[in-house]
Amino acid sequence: MKALRFHQFGKPGEVLQLEALDLPPLADGQVQLKILAAPLNPADLNFIEGTYGVKPELPAMPGIEGCGEVVESRHPGFAPGDRAILLRRAGTWASHVQLDGGHLFRLPDGIDPQQAAMLKVNPATAWRLLTGFETALPGSWVVQNAANSAVGRCVIVLAKSLGIRTMNLVRRPEVRDELLALGADQVLVEGDGTVDEAKAALGRERAALAFNCVGGESALRLMNLLAPGGIHVTYGAMARRPVTVPNGLLIFKDLQFRGLWITRWIEDASADELQEVYGELADLMAAGTLTLPVDSIFGLGQAGEALARVAGGERNGKVLFVP
């Protein structure tokens, strides 16, 4: 097999190396997959830099999600030719991986492998945001920032299927029409007057849930659009600025502040819950209801170009490795 590995933490473009490795014989219960596609996620870059929530033993292989085809199986639930996504970190920036079959979700027929490669993290994060903290009633509002992100897009699509309305904050006006076409109810460009504009659009209503992946002033705007007792969930920190809560919002609105790390949920959820959630998301993806844009595709030997694309200007979707 070939895999991208790093022997020390640092800038991904400087520490990643493409290496040839030998796979050991499969143990009972294990499955070997040929990787068909694997995205480059911000968490992967933090993992390589050593700034992620957990640090691996070195040398290590990045890649928190991906789609593969079974080459060999010693697990009763998988046979050669089956396609699956990985529910545990297994270093998907590689040509092949092998792991316990209990850490895989077998895909239904009809899903494009590039779409399936992005199923584990962002769609599941959106699903948990909408269903894991408070049950938003049909017709109620949720508000989110970075609505043009992969999670934000999934929130829009899934909320629409649940009958929930979305107030979406973005940085660029040119993405507005695209998000409205996805099913967004309101799309506003963030600025000094955003809160007043959003309140005018909401009328007398306020959101029960707010989803923050930016921090700083953007997170504060979401707080001001929540109803009393509303829940503010942080799942990312794009601005790398803290969530600062004014005393008045705690005292007079009694807001609740929560966090979501989808990796922790996957580790703690039961096998039945994982099968149920990913089964529903996979069906939506197979039907074409849930799709995520792909910006560009690179081979493992083009890691430098792929990383440059991720770090570059505005992208229209995910960057993928297709070994």
C-alpha positions as semicolon CSV with decimal commas, in nm:
position;residue;x (nm);y (nm);z (nm)
1;M;0,000;0,000;0,000
2;K;0,095;0,365;-0,027
3;A;0,009;0,617;0,239
4;L;0,074;0,976;0,340
5;R;0,240;0,979;0,684
6;F;0,408;1,227;0,914
7;H;0,686;1,155;1,163
8;Q;0,662;1,487;1,347
9;F;0,398;1,751;1,398
10;G;0,417;2,061;1,182
11;K;0,290;2,230;0,869
12;P;0,123;1,959;0,656
13;G;0,307;2,057;0,339
14;E;0,641;2,020;0,516
15;V;0,595;1,703;0,723
16;L;0,379;1,478;0,506
17;Q;0,558;1,203;0,313
18;L;0,423;0,947;0,065
19;E;0,552;0,609;0,179
20;A;0,520;0,246;0,070
21;L;0,406;0,020;0,355
22;D;0,329;-0,349;0,402
23;L;-0,011;-0,448;0,536
24;P;-0,010;-0,732;0,791
25;P;-0,236;-1,035;0,743
26;L;-0,600;-0,972;0,836
27;A;-0,702;-1,075;1,185
28;D;-1,041;-1,228;1,261
29;G;-1,312;-0,964;1,232
30;Q;-1,104;-0,731;1,018
31;V;-1,173;-0,595;0,670
32;Q;-0,932;-0,460;0,411
33;L;-1,053;-0,171;0,196
34;K;-0,922;-0,013;-0,119
35;I;-0,979;0,360;-0,065
36;L;-1,190;0,514;-0,341
37;A;-1,200;0,871;-0,210
38;A;-1,103;1,064;0,104
39;P;-1,158;1,435;0,178
40;L;-0,912;1,683;0,323
41;N;-1,085;1,822;0,630
42;P;-0,971;2,106;0,859
43;A;-0,952;1,850;1,141
44;D;-0,698;1,651;0,936
45;L;-0,474;1,956;0,910
46;N;-0,503;2,020;1,285
47;F;-0,421;1,652;1,342
48;I;-0,097;1,686;1,146
49;E;-0,010;2,015;1,317
50;G;-0,064;1,858;1,659
51;T;-0,342;2,101;1,753
52;Y;-0,639;1,861;1,729
53;G;-0,832;1,735;2,033
54;V;-0,625;1,416;2,041
55;K;-0,262;1,355;1,947
56;P;-0,157;1,031;1,776
57;E;0,153;0,826;1,831
58;L;0,409;0,901;1,562
59;P;0,449;0,819;1,282
60;A;0,081;0,864;1,197
61;M;-0,148;0,868;0,894
62;P;-0,410;1,143;0,856
63;G;-0,757;1,099;0,713
64;I;-1,064;1,098;0,938
65;E;-1,313;0,981;0,678
66;G;-1,333;0,810;0,343
67;C;-1,509;0,556;0,125
68;G;-1,360;0,224;0,023
69;E;-1,433;-0,105;-0,149
70;V;-1,379;-0,431;0,035
71;V;-1,084;-0,626;-0,104
72;E;-1,064;-0,894;0,164
73;S;-1,282;-0,970;0,466
74;R;-1,266;-1,182;0,777
75;H;-1,584;-1,023;0,912
76;P;-1,923;-1,191;0,851
77;G;-2,091;-0,862;0,763
78;F;-1,867;-0,778;0,467
79;A;-1,770;-0,946;0,142
80;P;-1,534;-0,843;-0,139
81;G;-1,698;-0,580;-0,356
82;D;-1,901;-0,423;-0,076
83;R;-1,855;-0,051;-0,031
84;A;-1,830;0,111;0,310
85;I;-1,738;0,426;0,495
86;L;-1,509;0,432;0,797
87;L;-1,663;0,537;1,129
88;R;-1,329;0,540;1,310
89;R;-1,008;0,720;1,224
90;A;-0,797;0,477;1,022
91;G;-0,570;0,694;0,808
92;T;-0,768;0,722;0,486
93;W;-0,505;0,927;0,301
94;A;-0,381;0,595;0,169
95;S;-0,440;0,344;-0,107
96;H;-0,563;0,077;0,138
97;V;-0,666;0,048;0,503
98;Q;-0,770;-0,238;0,723
99;L;-0,967;-0,226;1,044
100;D;-1,233;-0,401;1,249
101;G;-1,555;-0,451;1,053
102;G;-1,750;-0,312;1,347
103;H;-1,600;0,028;1,269
104;L;-1,751;0,036;0,919
105;F;-2,090;0,126;0,777
106;R;-2,184;-0,075;0,469
107;L;-2,327;0,151;0,202
108;P;-2,645;0,085;0,007
109;D;-2,621;0,064;-0,369
110;G;-2,634;0,378;-0,579
111;I;-2,412;0,618;-0,386
112;D;-2,127;0,785;-0,568
113;P;-1,806;0,703;-0,376
114;Q;-1,692;1,065;-0,377
115;Q;-2,017;1,169;-0,209
116;A;-2,002;0,874;0,030
117;A;-1,648;0,974;0,131
118;M;-1,798;1,291;0,284
119;L;-2,087;1,118;0,464
120;K;-1,930;1,049;0,803
121;V;-1,853;1,397;0,936
122;N;-2,056;1,684;0,794
123;P;-2,399;1,527;0,733
124;A;-2,386;1,354;1,071
125;T;-2,281;1,679;1,240
126;A;-2,579;1,857;1,082
127;W;-2,811;1,575;1,189
128;R;-2,690;1,591;1,550
129;L;-2,718;1,971;1,556
130;L;-3,081;1,948;1,451
131;T;-3,184;1,648;1,662
132;G;-2,934;1,599;1,943
133;F;-3,001;1,898;2,170
134;E;-3,366;1,995;2,143
135;T;-3,638;1,879;1,911
136;A;-3,714;2,178;1,689
137;L;-4,080;2,173;1,592
138;P;-4,188;2,197;1,226
139;G;-4,221;2,562;1,135
140;S;-3,976;2,680;1,403
141;W;-3,649;2,858;1,327
142;V;-3,284;2,766;1,366
143;V;-3,003;3,012;1,293
144;Q;-2,647;2,934;1,185
145;N;-2,329;3,105;1,072
146;A;-2,093;2,984;0,797
147;A;-2,404;2,858;0,622
148;N;-2,210;2,800;0,299
149;S;-1,987;2,544;0,469
150;A;-2,042;2,172;0,416
151;V;-2,216;2,139;0,753
152;G;-2,420;2,451;0,687
153;R;-2,543;2,316;0,355
154;C;-2,637;1,987;0,519
155;V;-2,826;2,174;0,791
156;I;-3,029;2,355;0,525
157;V;-3,121;2,034;0,340
158;L;-3,197;1,828;0,651
159;A;-3,392;2,109;0,818
160;K;-3,603;2,142;0,503
161;S;-3,683;1,769;0,515
162;L;-3,791;1,811;0,880
163;G;-4,003;2,119;0,812
164;I;-3,771;2,347;1,011
165;R;-3,693;2,698;0,885
166;T;-3,334;2,823;0,862
167;M;-3,186;3,170;0,907
168;N;-2,842;3,153;0,746
169;L;-2,552;3,394;0,792
170;V;-2,275;3,402;0,529
171;R;-1,969;3,611;0,445
172;R;-2,018;3,644;0,069
173;P;-2,333;3,771;-0,108
174;E;-2,268;3,562;-0,419
175;V;-2,361;3,237;-0,239
176;R;-2,709;3,361;-0,144
177;D;-2,899;3,234;-0,446
178;E;-2,728;2,895;-0,427
179;L;-2,831;2,847;-0,064
180;L;-3,186;2,961;-0,135
181;A;-3,202;2,701;-0,411
182;L;-3,096;2,437;-0,155
183;G;-3,397;2,529;0,058
184;A;-3,271;2,806;0,288
185;D;-3,551;3,034;0,412
186;Q;-3,334;3,341;0,477
187;V;-2,972;3,417;0,379
188;L;-2,804;3,729;0,517
189;V;-2,452;3,861;0,472
190;E;-2,283;3,920;0,808
191;G;-2,215;4,280;0,902
192;D;-2,296;4,549;1,157
193;G;-2,668;4,551;1,073
194;T;-2,720;4,176;1,045
195;V;-2,894;4,126;1,380
196;D;-3,153;4,398;1,311
197;E;-3,210;4,265;0,960
198;A;-3,252;3,911;1,089
199;K;-3,491;4,021;1,364
200;A;-3,703;4,202;1,107
201;A;-3,720;3,885;0,895
202;L;-3,808;3,672;1,199
203;G;-4,083;3,909;1,313
204;R;-4,189;3,826;1,668
205;E;-4,030;3,481;1,654
206;R;-3,683;3,384;1,768
207;A;-3,475;3,074;1,704
208;A;-3,472;2,780;1,944
209;L;-3,130;2,660;1,825
210;A;-2,817;2,837;1,701
211;F;-2,523;2,661;1,535
212;N;-2,183;2,829;1,560
213;C;-1,863;2,725;1,386
214;V;-1,699;3,068;1,369
215;G;-1,675;3,226;1,716
216;G;-1,615;3,591;1,803
217;E;-1,867;3,852;1,684
218;S;-2,042;3,601;1,462
219;A;-2,120;3,377;1,759
220;L;-2,258;3,682;1,946
221;R;-2,493;3,762;1,659
222;L;-2,642;3,415;1,689
223;M;-2,699;3,465;2,063
224;N;-2,901;3,778;1,993
225;L;-3,132;3,584;1,762
226;L;-3,213;3,309;2,013
227;A;-3,536;3,286;2,209
228;P;-3,518;3,286;2,592
229;G;-3,381;2,951;2,701
230;G;-3,245;2,888;2,350
231;I;-2,949;2,658;2,290
232;H;-2,627;2,784;2,131
233;V;-2,414;2,497;1,998
234;T;-2,051;2,544;1,897
235;Y;-1,897;2,282;1,669
236;G;-1,608;2,474;1,512
237;A;-1,386;2,780;1,548
238;M;-1,309;2,914;1,202
239;A;-1,226;3,263;1,327
240;R;-1,009;3,119;1,606
241;R;-1,173;3,366;1,845
242;P;-1,349;3,264;2,167
243;V;-1,720;3,258;2,231
244;T;-1,773;3,548;2,473
245;V;-2,113;3,564;2,644
246;P;-2,248;3,898;2,771
247;N;-2,384;3,878;3,124
248;G;-2,722;4,012;3,017
249;L;-2,786;3,727;2,777
250;L;-2,722;3,477;3,056
251;I;-2,928;3,662;3,316
252;F;-3,225;3,781;3,114
253;K;-3,243;3,518;2,837
254;D;-3,104;3,218;3,030
255;L;-2,932;3,089;2,717
256;Q;-2,772;2,744;2,717
257;F;-2,427;2,685;2,567
258;R;-2,326;2,344;2,440
259;G;-2,057;2,192;2,221
260;L;-2,054;1,916;1,963
261;W;-1,760;1,700;1,859
262;I;-1,897;1,442;1,618
263;T;-1,607;1,205;1,684
264;R;-1,711;1,179;2,049
265;W;-2,071;1,106;1,952
266;I;-1,961;0,831;1,712
267;E;-1,748;0,674;1,984
268;D;-2,027;0,687;2,243
269;A;-2,331;0,599;2,027
270;S;-2,460;0,244;2,016
271;A;-2,420;0,035;1,703
272;D;-2,797;0,048;1,649
273;E;-2,802;0,428;1,670
274;L;-2,512;0,460;1,426
275;Q;-2,680;0,224;1,180
276;E;-3,008;0,416;1,208
277;V;-2,859;0,764;1,161
278;Y;-2,616;0,673;0,884
279;G;-2,882;0,460;0,718
280;E;-3,116;0,760;0,694
281;L;-2,838;0,989;0,572
282;A;-2,718;0,733;0,316
283;D;-3,072;0,696;0,180
284;L;-3,098;1,073;0,136
285;M;-2,762;1,073;-0,041
286;A;-2,858;0,783;-0,266
287;A;-3,180;0,965;-0,360
288;G;-2,984;1,277;-0,454
289;T;-3,153;1,486;-0,182
290;L;-2,830;1,527;0,012
291;T;-2,525;1,615;-0,199
292;L;-2,204;1,797;-0,122
293;P;-1,999;1,992;-0,377
294;V;-1,654;1,864;-0,477
295;D;-1,406;2,138;-0,559
296;S;-1,116;1,930;-0,694
297;I;-0,954;1,586;-0,696
298;F;-0,590;1,489;-0,646
299;G;-0,385;1,171;-0,626
300;L;-0,180;1,087;-0,318
301;G;0,134;1,192;-0,506
302;Q;-0,016;1,541;-0,546
303;A;-0,042;1,615;-0,175
304;G;0,135;1,949;-0,213
305;E;-0,111;2,071;-0,474
306;A;-0,408;1,941;-0,273
307;L;-0,295;2,118;0,042
308;A;-0,232;2,439;-0,151
309;R;-0,586;2,422;-0,287
310;V;-0,727;2,377;0,063
311;A;-0,523;2,673;0,192
312;G;-0,595;2,892;-0,110
313;G;-0,879;3,130;-0,182
314;E;-1,249;3,056;-0,195
315;R;-1,331;2,700;-0,293
316;N;-1,655;2,553;-0,416
317;G;-1,665;2,236;-0,209
318;K;-1,428;1,978;-0,070
319;V;-1,086;1,878;-0,195
320;L;-1,058;1,499;-0,228
321;F;-0,781;1,245;-0,256
322;V;-0,873;0,971;-0,504
323;P;-0,591;0,715;-0,480
